[in-house]
Amino acid sequence: MGYYAATLLFLFLDFGLSVNVRLAFLESAPAWKGAYYAFCMACAGVMYWRPDLRLIIGAVEGLMTMVGLIFSMYLGYTLAGVSGFGEVLQVLLNYAISGFFAYLSWARGLSALAAR
C-alpha cells in the first residue's frame, strides 16, 4: 500500500526533477506515463477503501509493470539503443528498481492469493 501511496513522490521526481524511478518502461512516452501514474493513484485509492483487494491489485499492477519492462527493454535494445556509460547506467538502474518492486508486488500477491 505504501508503494502506491508514494506515487505522488514518484510523479514529482519524474516530471519535476526528471528522475524516473517508477516507470522506466514508459520513459519515451510521457503521455502514457501520466496515465499510468493516474492508474497507480487509483490503485492506492481502491486499496485504501477496499483493503481486501490489495493483494489482487498489487499482483495485477506488478504483472503489468513486468510485462511493460520486458517489452520496453526488448524494443529499447532492438530499436533505439543508448549512448554513453551514464545513460546505460541510468537505464539499468531504472529497470532494476522498477523490476524489483513489480516482481515483489506480483509475487506477494500471488503467494497470498494461493494461501487463501
Backbone as a printed PyTorch tensor [residue, N CA C, xyz], in Angstrom:
tensor([[[  0.8190,  -1.1890,   0.0000],
         [  0.0000,   0.0000,   0.0000],
         [  0.8650,   1.2560,   0.0000]],

        [[  1.9390,   1.2420,   0.7810],
         [  2.8150,   2.4030,   0.8730],
         [  3.4720,   2.7440,  -0.4610]],

        [[  3.7700,   1.7090,  -1.2310],
         [  4.3930,   1.9230,  -2.5410],
         [  3.4590,   2.7010,  -3.4570]],

        [[  2.1870,   2.3820,  -3.4240],
         [  1.2190,   3.0900,  -4.2650],
         [  0.9200,   4.4740,  -3.7000]],

        [[  0.9420,   4.6030,  -2.3790],
         [  0.7320,   5.9040,  -1.7570],
         [  1.8730,   6.8570,  -2.0900]],

        [[  3.0530,   6.3230,  -2.3920],
         [  4.2100,   7.1560,  -2.7460],
         [  4.1920,   7.5820,  -4.2130]],

        [[  3.1140,   7.3050,  -4.9230],
         [  3.0310,   7.6450,  -6.3470],
         [  3.2210,   9.1380,  -6.5770]],

        [[  2.6860,   9.9750,  -5.6870],
         [  2.8650,  11.4270,  -5.8470],
         [  4.3420,  11.8130,  -5.7630]],

        [[  5.0860,  11.1410,  -4.8970],
         [  6.5320,  11.3890,  -4.8110],
         [  7.2140,  10.9720,  -6.1120]],

        [[  6.8660,   9.7930,  -6.6260],
         [  7.4450,   9.3280,  -7.8890],
         [  7.0850,  10.2740,  -9.0440]],

        [[  5.8550,  10.7710,  -9.0280],
         [  5.3980,  11.7070, -10.0510],
         [  6.2150,  12.9920, -10.0050]],

        [[  6.4440,  13.5210,  -8.8070],
         [  7.2630,  14.7320,  -8.6600],
         [  8.6950,  14.4890,  -9.1160]],

        [[  9.2790,  13.3730,  -8.6950],
         [ 10.6500,  13.0580,  -9.1070],
         [ 10.7550,  12.9660, -10.6250]],

        [[  9.7670,  12.3280, -11.2400],
         [  9.7910,  12.1050, -12.6810],
         [  9.6000,  13.4020, -13.4580]],

        [[  8.4810,  14.0750, -13.2310],
         [  8.1720,  15.2580, -14.0290],
         [  8.8300,  16.5270, -13.4920]],

        [[  9.0950,  16.5850, -12.1830],
         [  9.7120,  17.7670, -11.6020],
         [ 11.2240,  17.7820, -11.6850]],

        [[ 11.8440,  16.6230, -11.4520],
         [ 13.3040,  16.5440, -11.4050],
         [ 13.8950,  15.6650, -12.5030]],

        [[ 13.0640,  15.1310, -13.3760],
         [ 13.4910,  14.2490, -14.4700],
         [ 14.2440,  13.0170, -13.9750]],

        [[ 13.8130,  12.4710, -12.8490],
         [ 14.3890,  11.2490, -12.2920],
         [ 13.2810,  10.2040, -12.2890]],

        [[ 13.3140,   9.3110, -13.2480],
         [ 12.2700,   8.3100, -13.4030],
         [ 12.6800,   7.0180, -12.7080]],

        [[ 12.1090,   6.7690, -11.5320],
         [ 12.4180,   5.5260, -10.8240],
         [ 11.2220,   4.5910, -10.7690]],

        [[ 10.0680,   5.0340, -11.2200],
         [  8.8680,   4.2120, -11.1140],
         [  8.4480,   3.5820, -12.4310]],

        [[  8.5560,   4.3230, -13.5130],
         [  8.0320,   3.8550, -14.7900],
         [  9.1040,   3.8480, -15.8740]],

        [[ 10.1400,   3.0800, -15.6500],
         [ 11.2330,   3.0190, -16.6190],
         [ 10.7480,   2.5540, -17.9860]],

        [[  9.7530,   1.7050, -18.0040],
         [  9.2870,   1.1650, -19.2790],
         [  8.5010,   2.1740, -20.1090]],

        [[  8.1560,   3.3230, -19.5260],
         [  7.4410,   4.3560, -20.2810],
         [  8.2760,   5.6240, -20.4530]],

        [[  9.5790,   5.4920, -20.3520],
         [ 10.4750,   6.6460, -20.4250],
         [ 10.2680,   7.4610, -21.6970]],

        [[ 10.0090,   6.8170, -22.8010],
         [  9.8840,   7.5300, -24.0740],
         [  8.4490,   7.9330, -24.3970]],

        [[  7.5200,   7.7580, -23.4620],
         [  6.1050,   8.0740, -23.7220],
         [  5.5150,   8.8710, -22.5540]],

        [[  5.7920,  10.1870, -22.4960],
         [  5.3290,  10.9880, -21.3560],
         [  3.8090,  10.9960, -21.1720]],

        [[  3.0420,  10.9760, -22.2430],
         [  1.5860,  10.9710, -22.1160],
         [  1.1140,   9.6890, -21.4310]],

        [[  1.7130,   8.5760, -21.7790],
         [  1.3520,   7.2990, -21.1580],
         [  1.8190,   7.2490, -19.7090]],

        [[  2.9540,   7.9220, -19.4140],
         [  3.4230,   7.9500, -18.0280],
         [  2.3980,   8.6390, -17.1360]],

        [[  1.8490,   9.7490, -17.6090],
         [  0.8290,  10.4460, -16.8310],
         [ -0.3800,   9.5640, -16.5680]],

        [[ -0.8000,   8.8390, -17.5840],
         [ -1.9440,   7.9350, -17.4390],
         [ -1.6220,   6.8080, -16.4540]],

        [[ -0.3990,   6.2800, -16.5150],
         [ -0.0390,   5.1830, -15.6100],
         [  0.0860,   5.6750, -14.1740]],

        [[  0.6040,   6.9000, -13.9950],
         [  0.6470,   7.4700, -12.6440],
         [ -0.7740,   7.6330, -12.1040]],

        [[ -1.6980,   8.0770, -12.9420],
         [ -3.1050,   8.2060, -12.5250],
         [ -3.6690,   6.8300, -12.1500]],

        [[ -3.3250,   5.8180, -12.9300],
         [ -3.7580,   4.4580, -12.6350],
         [ -3.2100,   4.0010, -11.2760]],

        [[ -1.9280,   4.2860, -11.0070],
         [ -1.3310,   3.8910,  -9.7230],
         [ -1.9930,   4.6220,  -8.5610]],

        [[ -2.3520,   5.9010,  -8.7540],
         [ -3.0500,   6.6380,  -7.6990],
         [ -4.4530,   6.0590,  -7.4850]],

        [[ -5.0970,   5.6420,  -8.5740],
         [ -6.4020,   4.9940,  -8.4440],
         [ -6.2570,   3.6720,  -7.6870]],

        [[ -5.1840,   2.9380,  -7.9680],
         [ -4.9210,   1.6860,  -7.2320],
         [ -4.7900,   1.9720,  -5.7370]],

        [[ -4.0590,   3.0370,  -5.3860],
         [ -3.8980,   3.4010,  -3.9720],
         [ -5.2480,   3.7300,  -3.3480]],

        [[ -6.0860,   4.4540,  -4.0920],
         [ -7.4090,   4.7950,  -3.5770],
         [ -8.2690,   3.5650,  -3.3400]],

        [[ -8.2890,   2.6540,  -4.2960],
         [ -9.0740,   1.4300,  -4.1360],
         [ -8.5190,   0.5970,  -2.9820]],

        [[ -7.1960,   0.5220,  -2.8530],
         [ -6.5930,  -0.2390,  -1.7610],
         [ -6.9660,   0.3530,  -0.3950]],

        [[ -7.0720,   1.6760,  -0.3460],
         [ -7.4350,   2.3350,   0.9070],
         [ -8.8820,   2.0100,   1.2910]],

        [[ -9.7990,   2.1170,   0.3120],
         [-11.2090,   1.8960,   0.6020],
         [-11.6100,   0.4190,   0.6320]],

        [[-10.8680,  -0.4180,  -0.0540],
         [-11.1730,  -1.8550,  -0.0900],
         [ -9.8970,  -2.6570,   0.1990]],

        [[ -9.4700,  -2.6930,   1.4530],
         [ -8.2340,  -3.4040,   1.8070],
         [ -8.2220,  -4.8630,   1.3790]],

        [[ -9.3890,  -5.4700,   1.2200],
         [ -9.4470,  -6.8700,   0.8120],
         [ -8.9810,  -7.0770,  -0.6270]],

        [[ -8.8980,  -5.9970,  -1.4000],
         [ -8.4530,  -6.0990,  -2.7920],
         [ -6.9700,  -5.7790,  -2.9840]],

        [[ -6.2650,  -5.4770,  -1.9140],
         [ -4.8490,  -5.0790,  -2.0230],
         [ -3.9970,  -6.1260,  -2.7480]],

        [[ -4.1580,  -7.3670,  -2.3880],
         [ -3.3240,  -8.4120,  -2.9860],
         [ -3.5860,  -8.5530,  -4.4750]],

        [[ -4.8370,  -8.5140,  -4.8600],
         [ -5.1790,  -8.6570,  -6.2750],
         [ -4.6630,  -7.4700,  -7.0710]],

        [[ -4.8700,  -6.2650,  -6.5530],
         [ -4.4120,  -5.0570,  -7.2570],
         [ -2.8940,  -5.0640,  -7.3730]],

        [[ -2.2040,  -5.4000,  -6.2910],
         [ -0.7420,  -5.4470,  -6.3320],
         [ -0.2280,  -6.4820,  -7.3180]],

        [[ -0.8660,  -7.6340,  -7.3550],
         [ -0.4320,  -8.6890,  -8.2780],
         [ -0.6600,  -8.2790,  -9.7310]],

        [[ -1.8210,  -7.7050, -10.0240],
         [ -2.1290,  -7.3100, -11.4060],
         [ -1.2350,  -6.1590, -11.8530]],

        [[ -1.0850,  -5.1410, -11.0190],
         [ -0.2480,  -3.9930, -11.4050],
         [  1.2150,  -4.4090, -11.5150]],

        [[  1.6740,  -5.2780, -10.6200],
         [  3.0520,  -5.7680, -10.7080],
         [  3.2940,  -6.5230, -12.0030]],

        [[  2.3430,  -7.3470, -12.3920],
         [  2.4590,  -8.0860, -13.6510],
         [  2.4730,  -7.1230, -14.8370]],

        [[  1.6130,  -6.0970, -14.7980],
         [  1.5930,  -5.1060, -15.8860],
         [  2.9480,  -4.4090, -16.0140]],

        [[  3.5390,  -4.0490, -14.8910],
         [  4.8360,  -3.3760, -14.9060],
         [  5.9240,  -4.3020, -15.4450]],

        [[  5.9110,  -5.5690, -15.0230],
         [  6.9240,  -6.5030, -15.5220],
         [  6.7930,  -6.7190, -17.0260]],

        [[  5.5800,  -6.8710, -17.5130],
         [  5.3760,  -7.0400, -18.9620],
         [  5.8370,  -5.7900, -19.6980]],

        [[  5.5030,  -4.6210, -19.1620],
         [  5.9650,  -3.3720, -19.7730],
         [  7.4740,  -3.2700, -19.8070]],

        [[  8.1260,  -3.6640, -18.7230],
         [  9.5950,  -3.6540, -18.6850],
         [ 10.1910,  -4.5940, -19.7300]],

        [[  9.6210,  -5.7710, -19.8390],
         [ 10.1450,  -6.7510, -20.8000],
         [ 10.0370,  -6.2120, -22.2230]],

        [[  8.8450,  -5.7050, -22.5760],
         [  8.6650,  -5.1880, -23.9290],
         [  9.5070,  -3.9490, -24.1990]],

        [[  9.5600,  -3.0210, -23.2360],
         [ 10.3390,  -1.8040, -23.4680],
         [ 11.8290,  -2.0960, -23.5270]],

        [[ 12.2820,  -3.0530, -22.7270],
         [ 13.6980,  -3.4080, -22.7680],
         [ 14.0450,  -4.0210, -24.1250]],

        [[ 13.1920,  -4.8990, -24.6000],
         [ 13.4120,  -5.5110, -25.9110],
         [ 13.4210,  -4.4480, -27.0020]],

        [[ 12.4190,  -3.5890, -26.9980],
         [ 12.3430,  -2.5440, -28.0220],
         [ 13.4930,  -1.5510, -27.8860]],

        [[ 13.8700,  -1.2560, -26.6430],
         [ 14.9910,  -0.3360, -26.4200],
         [ 16.2920,  -0.8510, -27.0080]],

        [[ 16.5250,  -2.1290, -26.8530],
         [ 17.7590,  -2.7040, -27.3780],
         [ 17.7100,  -2.9290, -28.8810]],

        [[ 16.5450,  -3.2100, -29.3990],
         [ 16.4760,  -3.5080, -30.8300],
         [ 16.2340,  -2.2760, -31.6890]],

        [[ 15.5670,  -1.2520, -31.1670],
         [ 15.2130,  -0.1080, -31.9940],
         [ 16.0170,   1.1490, -31.6930]],

        [[ 16.1860,   1.4830, -30.4390],
         [ 16.7590,   2.7810, -30.1140],
         [ 18.2150,   2.7000, -29.6590]],

        [[ 18.4570,   1.9050, -28.6610],
         [ 19.7950,   1.8410, -28.1010],
         [ 20.0850,   3.0670, -27.2580]],

        [[ 21.1440,   3.0070, -26.5100],
         [ 21.5520,   4.1320, -25.6810],
         [ 23.0210,   4.4250, -25.9600]],

        [[ 23.4330,   5.6340, -25.6590],
         [ 24.8220,   6.0040, -25.9120],
         [ 25.4500,   6.5280, -24.6290]],

        [[ 26.6470,   6.1500, -24.3940],
         [ 27.3840,   6.6350, -23.2340],
         [ 27.1310,   5.8040, -21.9910]],

        [[ 28.1570,   5.7130, -21.1560],
         [ 28.0860,   4.8990, -19.9460],
         [ 27.0380,   5.4160, -18.9740]],

        [[ 26.9520,   6.7330, -18.8020],
         [ 25.9890,   7.3170, -17.8710],
         [ 24.5610,   6.9880, -18.2460]],

        [[ 24.2630,   7.0420, -19.5250],
         [ 22.9100,   6.7350, -19.9950],
         [ 22.5960,   5.2550, -19.8080]],

        [[ 23.5500,   4.4030, -20.1060],
         [ 23.3680,   2.9580, -19.9140],
         [ 23.1400,   2.6570, -18.4330]],

        [[ 23.9260,   3.2850, -17.5550],
         [ 23.7960,   3.0690, -16.1170],
         [ 22.4270,   3.5230, -15.6170]],

        [[ 21.9510,   4.6710, -16.0880],
         [ 20.6370,   5.1650, -15.6680],
         [ 19.5300,   4.2110, -16.1060]],

        [[ 19.6060,   3.7240, -17.3360],
         [ 18.5920,   2.7990, -17.8390],
         [ 18.5900,   1.5180, -17.0060]],

        [[ 19.7630,   0.9690, -16.7330],
         [ 19.8380,  -0.2660, -15.9360],
         [ 19.3260,  -0.0500, -14.5200]],

        [[ 19.6330,   1.0840, -13.9250],
         [ 19.1510,   1.3760, -12.5770],
         [ 17.6380,   1.5110, -12.5690]],

        [[ 17.0830,   2.2040, -13.5540],
         [ 15.6260,   2.3500, -13.6470],
         [ 14.9610,   0.9900, -13.7690]],

        [[ 15.4780,   0.1310, -14.6400],
         [ 14.9030,  -1.1990, -14.8180],
         [ 15.0220,  -2.0220, -13.5380]],

        [[ 16.1470,  -1.9220, -12.8670],
         [ 16.3400,  -2.7080, -11.6470],
         [ 15.3530,  -2.2970, -10.5640]],

        [[ 15.1760,  -1.0010, -10.3580],
         [ 14.2620,  -0.5250,  -9.3200],
         [ 12.8220,  -0.8870,  -9.6630]],

        [[ 12.3930,  -0.5330, -10.8600],
         [ 11.0070,  -0.8280, -11.2620],
         [ 10.7480,  -2.3230, -11.2790]],

        [[ 11.6790,  -3.0840, -11.8270],
         [ 11.5130,  -4.5330, -11.9070],
         [ 11.4450,  -5.1860, -10.5480]],

        [[ 12.2710,  -4.7330,  -9.6110],
         [ 12.2750,  -5.3040,  -8.2700],
         [ 10.9250,  -5.1200,  -7.5950]],

        [[ 10.4120,  -3.8820,  -7.6040],
         [  9.1430,  -3.6260,  -6.9280],
         [  7.9700,  -4.2770,  -7.6600]],

        [[  8.0300,  -4.3350,  -8.9740],
         [  6.9650,  -5.0050,  -9.7220],
         [  6.9440,  -6.4950,  -9.3850]],

        [[  8.1160,  -7.1270,  -9.3720],
         [  8.1930,  -8.5480,  -9.0450],
         [  7.7480,  -8.8010,  -7.6110]],

        [[  8.1960,  -7.9630,  -6.6820],
         [  7.8340,  -8.1260,  -5.2830],
         [  6.3200,  -8.0440,  -5.0990]],

        [[  5.7080,  -7.0530,  -5.7270],
         [  4.2620,  -6.8880,  -5.6410],
         [  3.5340,  -8.0870,  -6.2420]],

        [[  3.9690,  -8.5100,  -7.3930],
         [  3.3440,  -9.6440,  -8.0860],
         [  3.5080, -10.9320,  -7.2850]],

        [[  4.7210, -11.2080,  -6.8150],
         [  4.9900, -12.4470,  -6.0870],
         [  4.2390, -12.4910,  -4.7600]],

        [[  4.2140, -11.3780,  -4.0310],
         [  3.4840, -11.3480,  -2.7690],
         [  1.9910, -11.5490,  -3.0010]],

        [[  1.4740, -10.9010,  -4.0320],
         [  0.0610, -11.0490,  -4.3460],
         [ -0.2930, -12.4900,  -4.6750]],

        [[  0.5060, -13.1110,  -5.5250],
         [  0.2370, -14.4990,  -5.8820],
         [  0.3820, -15.4310,  -4.6860]],

        [[  1.3810, -15.1990,  -3.8820],
         [  1.5990, -16.0360,  -2.7010],
         [  0.4270, -15.9180,  -1.7350]],

        [[ -0.0250, -14.7130,  -1.5020],
         [ -1.1460, -14.5170,  -0.5900],
         [ -2.4400, -15.0760,  -1.1660]],

        [[ -2.6240, -14.9270,  -2.4610],
         [ -3.8290, -15.4920,  -3.0830],
         [ -3.8180, -17.0130,  -3.0110]],

        [[ -2.6470, -17.6130,  -3.1940],
         [ -2.5450, -19.0720,  -3.1120],
         [ -2.8270, -19.5760,  -1.6940]],

        [[ -2.5120, -18.7590,  -0.7000],
         [ -2.7280, -19.1600,   0.6990],
         [ -4.1960, -19.1040,   1.0910]],

        [[ -5.0120, -18.3990,   0.3150],
         [ -6.4390, -18.2730,   0.6610],
         [ -7.1320, -19.5530,   0.4360]]])
